Amino acid sequence: MKVNVLTVSFAIIALILGCLVGYWLRKSQHEKEILGAKNSAAAILNEATKDAERLKRDALVEAREKSHRYKDEIEKELKQRRQELAQQEKRLLQKESNLDRKDNNLEKRELTLEKREEDYLTRDHQLKEKEIQADELIEAQSKELERVAMLSRQEAQEIIMKTLDQELEHEKAITIKESIQSAKDEAEVRAANIVLEAIQRSSADLVAERTVSVLSLPSDDMKGRIIGKEGRNIRTLEALTGIDIIIDETPEAVVLSGFDPVRREVARLTLEKLISDGRIHPARIEEMVEKSRKEMEVRIREAGEQAVFELGIQALHPDLIKLLGRLHYRTSYGQNVLNHSIEVAKLAGVMASEFGQDPQLAKRAGLLHDIGKAIDRDVEGSHVEIGTELARKYNEHEIVINSVASHHGDIEPNSMISILVQAADALSAARPGARSESLETYIHRLERLEEIANEEDGVTKSYAIQAGREIRVIVEPDQINDAKATILARDIKNKIEEELQYPGHIKITVIRETRAVEYAK
């Protein structure tokens, strides 16, 4: 029994010890789990803090990048606005300069008019003195005639006035002829000065009208892309084509400015291709400029071949065909030079057929008469001299060479075909509407020419011929003698100069014809 109690006691003690050991072990394990959880939580918290800091840094970097981009856009827009303002300021300065120059010209004209007015007053005073002297002379002659011839005062006056009229008419005719001769002697110097002054006054409008092309854009945003970053695109395009590209406030349009029409057309084709493609950068611009040049060469050759085919001209040198194609992009007083050459060739061919000459040779001469204009901007000399050299270089017929050299009267024509080419050139250039003159203005000018002549006493009929370059006035022979005919031509010339504006010169020819007719029976 004692053994059982001990056994039970040992069992109870063992059980208690086991429970205590188990409790201690479990508590130790639990503390380890809690410590592990705390460590995990701390690691997670540390990781979360690092992620938050990284996100914060990324957000700051992104915000800074957006700020820089916005700042760059603002600076670019400000730079573009400054450029536009600078261009506007430049235009305003140019306009101000033009106004100052016009003001100076007006002051010079005013001084000239004042001087002329003084001259007129002096002449008027001299004329009044001469009139007094003439009255005294008439009075003296009247008394002398009454005394010697036993004539009445009225009869003497009639004789004196008739004598004076005849003397004055003769003196006027002599004075006019002397003035005309003096004017011819000074013509070359005066003409050069007048041409230079005309170029100085009106060249700006003419150049602006004939040396620019306007290209339409799909939108105004395209202007910025054409300019490129810091203007590199537009500088590349101008350097490669040799054409100035003007981008101003004109909506959806840019202006291409340059004297060479072929280069200007290359620049226009290049811009069209770049706008259509959408990729605008220096490398692409170089590629498109080269492609446009090749395309222009094809177009030039096709234009020349079409002209030759239309006229049926055979065996023309390929280089001359290319030069003819270049004339398609050249104008003279607003008239397309290639179309003008084709028109001259057709007219010369028709007239040559009527006169029994070779129409094919006449067409060839007419087509090539302005060939020098294809390269007169690149080669020194007039287009007549350049064209003559080209015709010789490519072994053209002597008649063709002479037609090219003589079509402006530089040398004398040596064949009928050369004369026909001259006439065809004048017809093509002078027809209504050919060279920047409307049909209505042309007809009004011709009608007014005839009206001015018909208003003069003694004029029977007048005819404006040669597209208004000459007017022929037929007079009554019993009312207008030879001396009065010269005075009449002078008076008509003065009226035309005062009332009309016209290109070139107008020749006034007064025709006085006397006929004696008898019939034998």
Contacts in CASP RR format, 6 or more apart in sequence:
PFRMAT RR
TARGET T0000
AUTHOR 0000-0000-0000
METHOD contacts of the structure
MODEL  1
MKVNVLTVSFAIIALILGCLVGYWLRKSQHEKEILGAKNSAAAILNEATK
DAERLKRDALVEAREKSHRYKDEIEKELKQRRQELAQQEKRLLQKESNLD
RKDNNLEKRELTLEKREEDYLTRDHQLKEKEIQADELIEAQSKELERVAM
LSRQEAQEIIMKTLDQELEHEKAITIKESIQSAKDEAEVRAANIVLEAIQ
RSSADLVAERTVSVLSLPSDDMKGRIIGKEGRNIRTLEALTGIDIIIDET
PEAVVLSGFDPVRREVARLTLEKLISDGRIHPARIEEMVEKSRKEMEVRI
REAGEQAVFELGIQALHPDLIKLLGRLHYRTSYGQNVLNHSIEVAKLAGV
MASEFGQDPQLAKRAGLLHDIGKAIDRDVEGSHVEIGTELARKYNEHEIV
INSVASHHGDIEPNSMISILVQAADALSAARPGARSESLETYIHRLERLE
EIANEEDGVTKSYAIQAGREIRVIVEPDQINDAKATILARDIKNKIEEEL
QYPGHIKITVIRETRAVEYAK
80 224 0 8 1.000
80 227 0 8 1.000
84 248 0 8 1.000
84 249 0 8 1.000
87 248 0 8 1.000
88 249 0 8 1.000
98 204 0 8 1.000
105 201 0 8 1.000
134 164 0 8 1.000
138 157 0 8 1.000
138 160 0 8 1.000
141 156 0 8 1.000
141 160 0 8 1.000
142 153 0 8 1.000
142 156 0 8 1.000
142 157 0 8 1.000
142 160 0 8 1.000
145 151 0 8 1.000
145 156 0 8 1.000
145 159 0 8 1.000
145 160 0 8 1.000
146 152 0 8 1.000
146 153 0 8 1.000
146 156 0 8 1.000
149 156 0 8 1.000
151 159 0 8 1.000
169 481 0 8 1.000
169 483 0 8 1.000
169 484 0 8 1.000
169 487 0 8 1.000
170 483 0 8 1.000
172 483 0 8 1.000
172 486 0 8 1.000
172 487 0 8 1.000
173 482 0 8 1.000
173 483 0 8 1.000
173 486 0 8 1.000
173 487 0 8 1.000
176 486 0 8 1.000
176 487 0 8 1.000
176 490 0 8 1.000
177 486 0 8 1.000
183 190 0 8 1.000
210 331 0 8 1.000
210 334 0 8 1.000
211 257 0 8 1.000
211 258 0 8 1.000
211 259 0 8 1.000
211 264 0 8 1.000
212 255 0 8 1.000
212 256 0 8 1.000
212 257 0 8 1.000
212 258 0 8 1.000
212 264 0 8 1.000
213 255 0 8 1.000
213 256 0 8 1.000
213 264 0 8 1.000
213 265 0 8 1.000
213 267 0 8 1.000
213 268 0 8 1.000
214 253 0 8 1.000
214 254 0 8 1.000
214 255 0 8 1.000
214 256 0 8 1.000
215 253 0 8 1.000
215 254 0 8 1.000
215 255 0 8 1.000
215 256 0 8 1.000
215 268 0 8 1.000
215 271 0 8 1.000
215 272 0 8 1.000
216 252 0 8 1.000
216 253 0 8 1.000
217 223 0 8 1.000
217 252 0 8 1.000
217 253 0 8 1.000
217 254 0 8 1.000
217 275 0 8 1.000
218 252 0 8 1.000
218 275 0 8 1.000
219 252 0 8 1.000
220 251 0 8 1.000
220 252 0 8 1.000
222 275 0 8 1.000
223 247 0 8 1.000
223 254 0 8 1.000
224 247 0 8 1.000
225 233 0 8 1.000
225 278 0 8 1.000
225 280 0 8 1.000
226 233 0 8 1.000
226 234 0 8 1.000
226 237 0 8 1.000
226 245 0 8 1.000
226 247 0 8 1.000
226 254 0 8 1.000
226 271 0 8 1.000
226 274 0 8 1.000
226 280 0 8 1.000
227 233 0 8 1.000
227 234 0 8 1.000
227 247 0 8 1.000
228 234 0 8 1.000
228 280 0 8 1.000
232 282 0 8 1.000
233 280 0 8 1.000
233 281 0 8 1.000
233 282 0 8 1.000
233 285 0 8 1.000
234 245 0 8 1.000
234 247 0 8 1.000
236 282 0 8 1.000
236 285 0 8 1.000
236 286 0 8 1.000
237 245 0 8 1.000
237 267 0 8 1.000
237 270 0 8 1.000
237 271 0 8 1.000
237 285 0 8 1.000
237 289 0 8 1.000
238 244 0 8 1.000
238 245 0 8 1.000
240 285 0 8 1.000
240 286 0 8 1.000
240 289 0 8 1.000
241 263 0 8 1.000
241 266 0 8 1.000
241 267 0 8 1.000
241 270 0 8 1.000
241 289 0 8 1.000
242 258 0 8 1.000
242 260 0 8 1.000
242 263 0 8 1.000
242 267 0 8 1.000
243 256 0 8 1.000
243 257 0 8 1.000
243 258 0 8 1.000
243 260 0 8 1.000
243 263 0 8 1.000
243 264 0 8 1.000
243 266 0 8 1.000
243 267 0 8 1.000
244 256 0 8 1.000
244 257 0 8 1.000
244 258 0 8 1.000
245 254 0 8 1.000
245 255 0 8 1.000
245 256 0 8 1.000
245 257 0 8 1.000
245 267 0 8 1.000
245 271 0 8 1.000
246 254 0 8 1.000
246 255 0 8 1.000
246 256 0 8 1.000
246 257 0 8 1.000
247 254 0 8 1.000
247 255 0 8 1.000
248 255 0 8 1.000
254 271 0 8 1.000
256 264 0 8 1.000
256 267 0 8 1.000
256 268 0 8 1.000
256 271 0 8 1.000
257 264 0 8 1.000
258 264 0 8 1.000
259 377 0 8 1.000
260 377 0 8 1.000
261 329 0 8 1.000
261 330 0 8 1.000
261 331 0 8 1.000
262 296 0 8 1.000
262 300 0 8 1.000
262 326 0 8 1.000
262 329 0 8 1.000
265 296 0 8 1.000
265 329 0 8 1.000
266 289 0 8 1.000
266 292 0 8 1.000
266 293 0 8 1.000
266 296 0 8 1.000
267 292 0 8 1.000
269 292 0 8 1.000
269 295 0 8 1.000
269 296 0 8 1.000
270 285 0 8 1.000
270 288 0 8 1.000
270 289 0 8 1.000
270 291 0 8 1.000
270 292 0 8 1.000
273 288 0 8 1.000
273 291 0 8 1.000
273 292 0 8 1.000
274 280 0 8 1.000
274 284 0 8 1.000
274 285 0 8 1.000
274 288 0 8 1.000
277 284 0 8 1.000
277 288 0 8 1.000
297 322 0 8 1.000
300 322 0 8 1.000
300 325 0 8 1.000
300 326 0 8 1.000
300 328 0 8 1.000
300 329 0 8 1.000
301 321 0 8 1.000
301 322 0 8 1.000
301 325 0 8 1.000
303 324 0 8 1.000
303 325 0 8 1.000
303 328 0 8 1.000
303 338 0 8 1.000
304 321 0 8 1.000
304 322 0 8 1.000
304 324 0 8 1.000
304 325 0 8 1.000
304 328 0 8 1.000
304 338 0 8 1.000
305 321 0 8 1.000
307 324 0 8 1.000
307 325 0 8 1.000
307 338 0 8 1.000
307 341 0 8 1.000
307 342 0 8 1.000
307 367 0 8 1.000
308 316 0 8 1.000
308 321 0 8 1.000
308 324 0 8 1.000
308 367 0 8 1.000
310 342 0 8 1.000
311 342 0 8 1.000
311 345 0 8 1.000
311 346 0 8 1.000
311 363 0 8 1.000
311 367 0 8 1.000
312 360 0 8 1.000
312 363 0 8 1.000
313 360 0 8 1.000
313 363 0 8 1.000
313 364 0 8 1.000
313 367 0 8 1.000
314 360 0 8 1.000
316 364 0 8 1.000
317 394 0 8 1.000
319 394 0 8 1.000
320 368 0 8 1.000
320 371 0 8 1.000
320 390 0 8 1.000
320 394 0 8 1.000
323 371 0 8 1.000
323 372 0 8 1.000
323 374 0 8 1.000
323 375 0 8 1.000
323 390 0 8 1.000
324 338 0 8 1.000
324 341 0 8 1.000
324 367 0 8 1.000
324 368 0 8 1.000
324 371 0 8 1.000
324 374 0 8 1.000
325 338 0 8 1.000
325 374 0 8 1.000
326 374 0 8 1.000
326 375 0 8 1.000
327 336 0 8 1.000
327 337 0 8 1.000
327 338 0 8 1.000
327 341 0 8 1.000
327 370 0 8 1.000
327 371 0 8 1.000
327 373 0 8 1.000
327 374 0 8 1.000
328 336 0 8 1.000
328 337 0 8 1.000
328 338 0 8 1.000
330 336 0 8 1.000
330 337 0 8 1.000
330 338 0 8 1.000
330 373 0 8 1.000
330 374 0 8 1.000
331 337 0 8 1.000
332 340 0 8 1.000
332 370 0 8 1.000
332 373 0 8 1.000
332 435 0 8 1.000
333 429 0 8 1.000
333 435 0 8 1.000
333 436 0 8 1.000
334 435 0 8 1.000
334 436 0 8 1.000
335 428 0 8 1.000
335 429 0 8 1.000
335 434 0 8 1.000
335 435 0 8 1.000
335 436 0 8 1.000
337 370 0 8 1.000
337 373 0 8 1.000
340 370 0 8 1.000
340 428 0 8 1.000
340 429 0 8 1.000
340 434 0 8 1.000
341 366 0 8 1.000
341 367 0 8 1.000
341 368 0 8 1.000
341 369 0 8 1.000
341 370 0 8 1.000
341 371 0 8 1.000
342 367 0 8 1.000
343 424 0 8 1.000
343 428 0 8 1.000
344 366 0 8 1.000
344 367 0 8 1.000
344 369 0 8 1.000
344 370 0 8 1.000
344 421 0 8 1.000
344 424 0 8 1.000
344 425 0 8 1.000
344 428 0 8 1.000
345 362 0 8 1.000
345 363 0 8 1.000
345 364 0 8 1.000
345 365 0 8 1.000
345 366 0 8 1.000
345 367 0 8 1.000
345 424 0 8 1.000
346 363 0 8 1.000
347 423 0 8 1.000
347 424 0 8 1.000
347 427 0 8 1.000
347 428 0 8 1.000
348 362 0 8 1.000
348 363 0 8 1.000
348 365 0 8 1.000
348 366 0 8 1.000
348 417 0 8 1.000
348 420 0 8 1.000
348 421 0 8 1.000
348 423 0 8 1.000
348 424 0 8 1.000
349 359 0 8 1.000
349 362 0 8 1.000
349 363 0 8 1.000
349 420 0 8 1.000
349 424 0 8 1.000
350 359 0 8 1.000
351 362 0 8 1.000
351 420 0 8 1.000
351 423 0 8 1.000
351 424 0 8 1.000
352 358 0 8 1.000
352 359 0 8 1.000
352 361 0 8 1.000
352 362 0 8 1.000
352 416 0 8 1.000
352 417 0 8 1.000
352 420 0 8 1.000
353 359 0 8 1.000
355 416 0 8 1.000
355 420 0 8 1.000
357 416 0 8 1.000
357 417 0 8 1.000
357 420 0 8 1.000
358 417 0 8 1.000
361 397 0 8 1.000
361 399 0 8 1.000
361 400 0 8 1.000
361 417 0 8 1.000
362 417 0 8 1.000
362 420 0 8 1.000
362 421 0 8 1.000
364 396 0 8 1.000
364 397 0 8 1.000
364 400 0 8 1.000
365 397 0 8 1.000
365 399 0 8 1.000
365 400 0 8 1.000
365 403 0 8 1.000
365 404 0 8 1.000
365 417 0 8 1.000
365 418 0 8 1.000
365 421 0 8 1.000
366 403 0 8 1.000
366 421 0 8 1.000
366 424 0 8 1.000
366 425 0 8 1.000
368 387 0 8 1.000
368 391 0 8 1.000
368 396 0 8 1.000
368 400 0 8 1.000
368 403 0 8 1.000
368 404 0 8 1.000
369 403 0 8 1.000
369 404 0 8 1.000
369 407 0 8 1.000
369 421 0 8 1.000
369 425 0 8 1.000
370 383 0 8 1.000
370 407 0 8 1.000
371 386 0 8 1.000
371 387 0 8 1.000
371 390 0 8 1.000
371 391 0 8 1.000
371 404 0 8 1.000
372 383 0 8 1.000
372 384 0 8 1.000
372 386 0 8 1.000
372 387 0 8 1.000
372 390 0 8 1.000
373 383 0 8 1.000
375 386 0 8 1.000
376 382 0 8 1.000
376 383 0 8 1.000
376 386 0 8 1.000
379 386 0 8 1.000
382 410 0 8 1.000
384 404 0 8 1.000
384 405 0 8 1.000
384 407 0 8 1.000
384 408 0 8 1.000
384 410 0 8 1.000
387 404 0 8 1.000
388 401 0 8 1.000
388 404 0 8 1.000
388 405 0 8 1.000
391 400 0 8 1.000
391 401 0 8 1.000
391 404 0 8 1.000
392 401 0 8 1.000
399 414 0 8 1.000
399 415 0 8 1.000
399 417 0 8 1.000
399 418 0 8 1.000
402 411 0 8 1.000
402 413 0 8 1.000
402 414 0 8 1.000
402 415 0 8 1.000
402 418 0 8 1.000
403 413 0 8 1.000
403 415 0 8 1.000
403 417 0 8 1.000
403 418 0 8 1.000
403 421 0 8 1.000
405 411 0 8 1.000
406 412 0 8 1.000
406 413 0 8 1.000
406 414 0 8 1.000
406 418 0 8 1.000
406 422 0 8 1.000
407 418 0 8 1.000
407 421 0 8 1.000
407 422 0 8 1.000
407 425 0 8 1.000
409 422 0 8 1.000
413 419 0 8 1.000
413 422 0 8 1.000
426 466 0 8 1.000
428 434 0 8 1.000
429 435 0 8 1.000
430 466 0 8 1.000
430 467 0 8 1.000
430 468 0 8 1.000
430 469 0 8 1.000
431 467 0 8 1.000
432 439 0 8 1.000
432 442 0 8 1.000
432 443 0 8 1.000
432 467 0 8 1.000
433 439 0 8 1.000
433 442 0 8 1.000
435 503 0 8 1.000
437 503 0 8 1.000
442 467 0 8 1.000
445 468 0 8 1.000
445 500 0 8 1.000
445 502 0 8 1.000
446 464 0 8 1.000
446 468 0 8 1.000
448 499 0 8 1.000
448 500 0 8 1.000
449 462 0 8 1.000
449 464 0 8 1.000
449 468 0 8 1.000
449 471 0 8 1.000
449 496 0 8 1.000
449 500 0 8 1.000
449 506 0 8 1.000
450 462 0 8 1.000
450 463 0 8 1.000
450 464 0 8 1.000
450 471 0 8 1.000
452 492 0 8 1.000
452 495 0 8 1.000
452 496 0 8 1.000
452 499 0 8 1.000
452 500 0 8 1.000
453 459 0 8 1.000
453 462 0 8 1.000
453 471 0 8 1.000
453 473 0 8 1.000
453 492 0 8 1.000
453 508 0 8 1.000
454 461 0 8 1.000
454 462 0 8 1.000
455 495 0 8 1.000
456 473 0 8 1.000
456 488 0 8 1.000
456 491 0 8 1.000
456 492 0 8 1.000
457 479 0 8 1.000
458 475 0 8 1.000
458 476 0 8 1.000
458 479 0 8 1.000
458 480 0 8 1.000
459 473 0 8 1.000
459 474 0 8 1.000
459 475 0 8 1.000
459 476 0 8 1.000
459 488 0 8 1.000
460 474 0 8 1.000
460 475 0 8 1.000
460 476 0 8 1.000
461 473 0 8 1.000
461 474 0 8 1.000
462 471 0 8 1.000
462 472 0 8 1.000
462 473 0 8 1.000
462 474 0 8 1.000
463 471 0 8 1.000
463 472 0 8 1.000
463 474 0 8 1.000
464 470 0 8 1.000
464 471 0 8 1.000
465 471 0 8 1.000
465 472 0 8 1.000
468 502 0 8 1.000
468 506 0 8 1.000
469 504 0 8 1.000
469 505 0 8 1.000
469 506 0 8 1.000
469 507 0 8 1.000
470 506 0 8 1.000
470 507 0 8 1.000
470 508 0 8 1.000
470 509 0 8 1.000
471 492 0 8 1.000
471 506 0 8 1.000
471 507 0 8 1.000
471 508 0 8 1.000
471 509 0 8 1.000
472 509 0 8 1.000
472 511 0 8 1.000
473 488 0 8 1.000
473 489 0 8 1.000
473 492 0 8 1.000
473 508 0 8 1.000
473 509 0 8 1.000
473 510 0 8 1.000
473 511 0 8 1.000
474 511 0 8 1.000
474 513 0 8 1.000
475 485 0 8 1.000
475 488 0 8 1.000
475 510 0 8 1.000
475 511 0 8 1.000
475 512 0 8 1.000
477 512 0 8 1.000
477 513 0 8 1.000
477 514 0 8 1.000
480 488 0 8 1.000
480 510 0 8 1.000
480 512 0 8 1.000
481 512 0 8 1.000
482 512 0 8 1.000
485 510 0 8 1.000
485 512 0 8 1.000
486 510 0 8 1.000
488 510 0 8 1.000
489 508 0 8 1.000
489 509 0 8 1.000
489 510 0 8 1.000
492 508 0 8 1.000
492 510 0 8 1.000
493 508 0 8 1.000
496 502 0 8 1.000
496 506 0 8 1.000
496 508 0 8 1.000
END
